Amino acid sequence: MISAADVKKLRDVTGAGMMDCKKALEESGGDLEGAIEILRKKGQKLSLKRADREANEGVVIALTTPDHKRGVIVKLSSETDFVAKNEDFVNLTKRFAQIALDAFPATLEDLLAQPFDGITIGDKVTEQVGVIGEKIELAAYERLEADAVAPYIHMGNKAGVLVGLNKGSEAAYEAGRDVAMQVAAMKPIAVDKDGVDASIVAKEIEIGKEVARQEGKPEEMLEKIALGKLNKFYKESTLLNQDFVKDGKLTVSGYLQSVDKDLTVTAFRHVTLG
């Protein structure tokens, strides 16, 4: 039995019509991700939002070392925006981020074990749950090393980005700052098409074929049409192939090459609330 709440959730996530959402959920056996895929295969133009849009509030901080060779992102979650905007809460997150940058632990678990005012960071987080009276969690930690690491914090500490580059010049670093803003705005899933998981590629090809089939295209043309759609997916979803937001005449790769012909992105990290 598909509940009205399930239908509403799918509608909130996709923007599709109520009846279309109900049918897709029935077809998928109530599975939200499966229903989204069904709607896409039927050619629905979806305004996909994150499925976890009810996500926790909190603070995301991105920091780099003075030489810009290393960077970290730390996310401290809270239940309410009221707590997230509290100056003490923001400063606590910044202190955690600075410890992360100094110690550069390999994992979130290692970061939680770092010393903090005579206890550990993990103990401090637990302590804050009692002090503030709502769920507090050190929910994410990312780190990055490169010849240059450029940070960006989206307004209100809602998201943090690190972009790693293959050159360490000041010009490369400044270009990296622009690209970090691009990541926050356009949310790429990989640096280039080579970084896209094979399962995602296979799913996009299958969706492209099904959409073309629904449009009445001949069976022998489906593969070619789907590969064309896949190239469009790469352009929209991989960082170096995206149109550069500050100059739509250039791709991100083209922008970097305009700064230095050999300049490129080696990796990026992106952490958002939710």
Phi and psi in degrees as a GROMACS rama.xvg file:
@    title "Ramachandran Plot"
@    xaxis  label "Phi"
@    yaxis  label "Psi"
@TYPE xy
-88.8273  121.78  ILE-2
-82.7535  159.674  SER-3
-62.3256  -32.9099  ALA-4
-65.1086  -39.7695  ALA-5
-63.7035  -42.8055  ASP-6
-62.9952  -43.6771  VAL-7
-62.957  -40.9175  LYS-8
-62.0513  -44.4492  LYS-9
-64.7796  -39.1004  LEU-10
-64.4348  -42.3505  ARG-11
-61.6059  -38.7082  ASP-12
-73.8495  -37.0284  VAL-13
-108.325  -26.9924  THR-14
80.9549  3.67749  GLY-15
-74.9537  165.387  ALA-16
-67.3802  155.843  GLY-17
-60.0963  -45.9852  MET-18
-66.8693  -39.7523  MET-19
-61.66  -40.6122  ASP-20
-64.6646  -42.717  CYS-21
-62.31  -45.3496  LYS-22
-64.8621  -41.525  LYS-23
-64.0267  -40.4173  ALA-24
-67.045  -39.3769  LEU-25
-61.9145  -41.5724  GLU-26
-67.3224  -34.15  GLU-27
-90.5508  1.27307  SER-28
70.5452  27.0607  GLY-29
90.0779  1.23409  GLY-30
-80.8534  120.423  ASP-31
-63.4628  -49.9798  LEU-32
-62.4555  -40.0473  GLU-33
-62.8362  -39.305  GLY-34
-65.6509  -39.4405  ALA-35
-60.4302  -43.4801  ILE-36
-64.6779  -39.5634  GLU-37
-61.761  -45.7357  ILE-38
-60.864  -41.7922  LEU-39
-64.5559  -40.693  ARG-40
-65.9307  -25.7055  LYS-41
-85.1293  6.01562  LYS-42
82.6874  12.5144  GLY-43
-64.4511  134.264  GLN-44
-85.6097  100.209  LYS-45
-98.1596  140.362  LEU-46
-97.8737  71.4308  SER-47
-61.1171  127  LEU-48
-112.713  166.08  LYS-49
-62.6804  135.718  ARG-50
-64.9206  -21.3966  ALA-51
-101.15  42.5522  ASP-52
-65.4737  -14.563  ARG-53
-82.5704  17.8474  GLU-54
-56.5038  158.26  ALA-55
-62.3921  154.745  ASN-56
-81.0933  -177.227  GLU-57
150.587  -161.918  GLY-58
-134.477  133.98  VAL-59
-118.178  127.017  VAL-60
-123.135  131.967  ILE-61
-116.292  130.784  ALA-62
-133.467  151.398  LEU-63
-128.922  159.209  THR-64
-68.8643  159.287  THR-65
-56.6081  -29.953  PRO-66
-87.5409  1.22312  ASP-67
60.1926  28.6158  HIS-68
-94.2176  -22.0653  LYS-69
-133.221  150.559  ARG-70
-147.893  157.519  GLY-71
-137.967  155.51  VAL-72
-127.69  133.086  ILE-73
-127.326  136.215  VAL-74
-120.383  121.124  LYS-75
-108.925  115.25  LEU-76
-91.503  149.793  SER-77
-137.957  169.413  SER-78
-81.4254  -30.3959  GLU-79
-124.703  152.1  THR-80
-65.0213  -30.801  ASP-81
-58.1377  -45.9365  PHE-82
-67.8117  -43.5379  VAL-83
-59.4106  -31.3988  ALA-84
-87.3089  -5.38744  LYS-85
-68.4849  131.736  ASN-86
-58.9883  -39.5661  GLU-87
-63.5858  -38.5166  ASP-88
-67.2136  -43.0271  PHE-89
-62.6698  -44.4005  VAL-90
-65.9821  -35.3805  ASN-91
-62.948  -42.9416  LEU-92
-61.6922  -40.9222  THR-93
-63.227  -38.3787  LYS-94
-65.7673  -42.1008  ARG-95
-60.3258  -41.7289  PHE-96
-65.4403  -39.1176  ALA-97
-66.4169  -40.1324  GLN-98
-62.1364  -41.9175  ILE-99
-61.0525  -41.4521  ALA-100
-67.5265  -41.283  LEU-101
-69.5424  -44.3781  ASP-102
-86.3179  -29.2281  ALA-103
51.2018  51.1371  PHE-104
-63.606  156.032  PRO-105
-75.9247  -31.4467  ALA-106
-135.534  166.91  THR-107
-60.7282  -40.3486  LEU-108
-60.8772  -40.2273  GLU-109
-65.6542  -37.1083  ASP-110
-65.3644  -42.3482  LEU-111
-61.8432  -25.1861  LEU-112
-86.8384  -4.15745  ALA-113
-68.6693  145.016  GLN-114
-67.4445  144.827  PRO-115
-151.197  107.715  PHE-116
49.383  46.3496  ASP-117
86.5753  -7.8321  GLY-118
-126.841  -164.122  ILE-119
-103.467  165.104  THR-120
-58.0847  -42.0718  ILE-121
-58.9427  -42.4413  GLY-122
-64.8499  -38.3865  ASP-123
-64.3467  -40.3052  LYS-124
-62.2945  -45.7385  VAL-125
-60.5272  -41.7617  THR-126
-58.7728  -40.9089  GLU-127
-66.9507  -28.7276  GLN-128
-58.6124  -44.1159  VAL-129
-69.7719  -38.9394  GLY-130
-68.4904  -45.5185  VAL-131
-86.1822  -30.5834  ILE-132
85.7473  18.4846  GLY-133
-145.669  169.294  GLU-134
-66.4382  122.736  LYS-135
-119.133  136.285  ILE-136
-147.749  133.121  GLU-137
-79.1024  95.1631  LEU-138
-92.5  -18.501  ALA-139
-155.27  146.923  ALA-140
-147.379  126.346  TYR-141
-130.029  150.609  GLU-142
-138.08  158.388  ARG-143
-153.132  137.084  LEU-144
-121.783  138.879  GLU-145
-165.69  175.824  ALA-146
-60.2794  -33.6195  ASP-147
-145.291  135.16  ALA-148
-121.573  119.201  VAL-149
-106.683  130.888  ALA-150
-102.33  160.269  PRO-151
-151.607  133.839  TYR-152
-115.139  121.26  ILE-153
-71.5427  149.144  HIS-154
-49.2754  136.742  MET-155
75.0628  17.3693  GLY-156
56.9328  36.952  ASN-157
-86.3003  -19.2803  LYS-158
-157.94  151.956  ALA-159
-132.131  142.723  GLY-160
-132.761  142.629  VAL-161
-124.464  134.788  LEU-162
-121.874  125.052  VAL-163
-96.7438  136.024  GLY-164
-122.872  159.516  LEU-165
-88.306  2.7781  ASN-166
-136.241  147.347  LYS-167
-107.379  16.7164  GLY-168
-72.6039  164.109  SER-169
-62.7081  -38.479  GLU-170
-63.8234  -39.9534  ALA-171
-64.2062  -43.4129  ALA-172
-60.7472  -46.1369  TYR-173
-63.7498  -39.109  GLU-174
-63.6201  -38.0998  ALA-175
-61.5723  -34.8902  GLY-176
-61.9422  -42.4362  ARG-177
-62.3819  -42.2168  ASP-178
-69.3404  -33.1552  VAL-179
-62.6694  -38.7268  ALA-180
-65.1407  -36.2898  MET-181
-59.7752  -44.8738  GLN-182
-59.9846  -44.6936  VAL-183
-62.4563  -38.6754  ALA-184
-79.2265  -41.8782  ALA-185
-105.883  -8.90732  MET-186
49.2076  56.4348  LYS-187
-64.3989  156.231  PRO-188
-98.6213  -13.0903  ILE-189
-159.239  164.883  ALA-190
-67.5083  -47.575  VAL-191
-145.212  176.542  ASP-192
-62.3978  -27.5574  LYS-193
-65.0781  -20.5263  ASP-194
-90.9609  -2.46255  GLY-195
-80.7757  129.403  VAL-196
-58.13  138.735  ASP-197
-58.2635  -33.3887  ALA-198
-66.4523  -35.0575  SER-199
-68.4179  -42.4465  ILE-200
-59.8132  -46.9533  VAL-201
-61.3683  -40.8582  ALA-202
-66.169  -41.8981  LYS-203
-63.8596  -39.4271  GLU-204
-64.197  -43.3481  ILE-205
-63.0154  -42.4941  GLU-206
-64.9249  -42.6934  ILE-207
-60.1419  -41.5823  GLY-208
-65.4194  -43.1083  LYS-209
-65.966  -40.051  GLU-210
-63.032  -44.7236  VAL-211
-63.7142  -37.6842  ALA-212
-63.7399  -43.3799  ARG-213
-63.7071  -29.3785  GLN-214
-80.4934  -1.02557  GLU-215
86.6176  14.906  GLY-216
-71.5946  146.648  LYS-217
-63.3332  146.343  PRO-218
-56.907  -38.1864  GLU-219
-71.5125  -12.0111  GLU-220
-96.23  -10.8179  MET-221
-59.8865  -43.6888  LEU-222
-61.3739  -45.5405  GLU-223
-63.6212  -43.7724  LYS-224
-62.9743  -43.9092  ILE-225
-62.8133  -38.8488  ALA-226
-67.0461  -33.724  LEU-227
-64.1049  -42.0535  GLY-228
-66.3173  -33.6541  LYS-229
-64.2835  -40.2016  LEU-230
-62.0169  -37.2995  ASN-231
-65.4867  -39.9202  LYS-232
-60.6801  -44.7409  PHE-233
-60.0123  -42.1829  TYR-234
-64.9534  -36.0569  LYS-235
-83.2897  -27.7079  GLU-236
-113.908  -8.4166  SER-237
-113.374  134.658  THR-238
-55.1181  -54.2464  LEU-239
-65.3231  -23.3799  LEU-240
-93.9776  -9.87272  ASN-241
-69.1417  151.237  GLN-242
-64.667  136.024  ASP-243
-72.9079  124.936  PHE-244
-63.9212  -26.8558  VAL-245
-85.0979  -13.8769  LYS-246
-157.779  95.381  ASP-247
-63.3581  -10.25  GLY-248
-77.9659  -14.9886  LYS-249
-115.206  148.887  LEU-250
-81.2167  169.526  THR-251
-60.556  -41.7236  VAL-252
-59.8889  -44.0367  SER-253
-63.3874  -38.8886  GLY-254
-62.4003  -46.2632  TYR-255
-62.3245  -39.4226  LEU-256
-69.1454  -23.7153  GLN-257
-72.7309  -22.3081  SER-258
-84.2691  -43.6498  VAL-259
-157.319  124.676  ASP-260
-57.8309  -22.1765  LYS-261
-103.51  3.14107  ASP-262
-76.8974  133.875  LEU-263
-152.742  170.671  THR-264
-90.9124  131.326  VAL-265
-94.5286  -29.276  THR-266
-170.35  161.111  ALA-267
-145.181  158.821  PHE-268
-129.037  139.682  ARG-269
-140.064  119.282  HIS-270
-122.611  129.664  VAL-271
-125.057  163.636  THR-272
-63.5387  143.077  LEU-273
